[in-house]
Amino acid sequence: NVDGGIAKNSCKGAAAAVYRDAQGVYLGSSARIIDSCDDPGMLEAMACLEALSPAANLNLWRLIIACDAEAVVQQINGGSKAIYSQIIHEINIRCQEFGLFMNAECPIWRYTIS
């Protein structure tokens, strides 16, 4: 599960990911603070990218990444013309490195309502 958020009184944001196994057991988490960023879509995209960073270290090769930003998930799945399209491009490159591909039986990116 990933999420991005904006600090209330400053131009900072955060991107975080939590890793669980198929039974919901906590496996680990990661987070980063992003200075000079107050764009919610960009922070959500950075959270998706953050999810891929430590996954290899945790030996997670079959991933379903849940994100509550529908527009970001659509851009990951179908290309992006957003201001953060370079982040989407990097996400897709990392997915290829992992051997992760979208298919109807096993979606990698899932939009969830939190």
C-alpha positions in Angstrom: 0.0 0.0 0.0 1.3 3.4 -0.9 0.4 7.0 -0.1 1.7 10.5 -0.6 0.8 13.6 1.5 1.5 17.3 1.8 2.7 19.0 5.0 0.1 21.4 6.4 2.3 24.5 6.9 5.2 24.1 4.5 6.1 23.2 0.9 7.1 19.6 1.8 5.6 16.3 1.2 6.1 12.6 2.0 5.9 9.4 0.0 5.5 6.1 1.9 5.0 2.4 1.2 4.0 -0.5 3.5 4.7 -4.1 2.6 2.5 -7.0 3.7 2.3 -10.6 2.6 -0.8 -12.3 1.3 -2.1 -12.9 4.8 -1.6 -9.2 5.8 1.5 -9.8 7.9 3.7 -6.7 8.1 7.0 -7.2 6.2 8.4 -3.7 6.2 8.0 -0.1 5.1 9.8 2.8 3.6 9.2 6.5 3.4 10.9 9.6 2.2 10.5 13.3 2.7 10.3 15.4 -0.4 11.3 19.1 -0.1 9.7 21.8 -2.3 6.9 19.6 -3.5 3.2 20.4 -2.9 1.6 18.6 -5.8 -0.6 15.7 -4.6 -0.3 13.7 -7.9 3.4 14.0 -7.9 3.7 12.8 -4.3 1.4 9.8 -5.0 3.5 8.9 -8.1 6.7 9.2 -5.9 5.0 6.9 -3.4 4.4 4.3 -6.1 8.1 4.6 -7.1 9.1 4.3 -3.5 7.2 1.0 -3.3 9.5 -0.5 -5.9 12.8 0.6 -4.3 13.1 -1.8 -1.4 10.9 -4.6 -2.8 14.0 -6.5 -4.1 15.7 -6.2 -0.7 12.6 -7.7 0.9 12.6 -10.5 -1.7 9.1 -9.4 -2.9 8.8 -10.4 -6.6 5.0 -10.8 -6.9 3.6 -7.4 -6.1 0.2 -5.8 -6.0 0.6 -2.1 -5.3 -2.5 -0.4 -3.9 -2.8 3.4 -4.4 -5.7 5.6 -3.6 -4.9 8.1 -6.4 -7.0 6.9 -9.4 -5.5 9.3 -11.9 -1.9 8.2 -11.0 -2.8 4.5 -11.4 -4.4 5.2 -14.7 -1.3 7.1 -15.9 1.0 4.3 -14.7 -1.2 1.8 -16.6 -1.6 3.8 -19.8 1.1 6.5 -20.1 1.2 9.9 -18.7 1.2 13.5 -19.9 1.2 14.9 -16.4 4.0 17.1 -15.1 5.4 14.1 -13.3 5.5 11.9 -16.4 9.2 11.2 -15.9 8.4 9.6 -12.6 5.7 7.4 -14.3 8.4 6.5 -16.9 10.8 5.5 -14.1 8.1 3.4 -12.5 7.5 1.5 -15.8 11.3 0.9 -16.3 11.6 -0.5 -12.7 8.5 -2.8 -13.3 10.2 -4.2 -16.4 13.4 -4.8 -14.4 11.3 -6.7 -11.9 9.6 -8.6 -14.7 6.3 -7.1 -13.6 3.7 -6.7 -16.4 0.1 -5.8 -16.3 -2.4 -8.5 -17.2 -6.0 -9.1 -16.5 -5.3 -12.0 -14.1 -2.8 -10.2 -11.9 -2.9 -6.5 -11.9 0.2 -4.9 -10.4 -1.4 -1.5 -9.8 -4.7 -1.3 -8.1 -6.8 1.7 -7.3 -8.3 1.4 -3.8 -10.6 3.8 -1.9 -9.3 4.4 1.5 
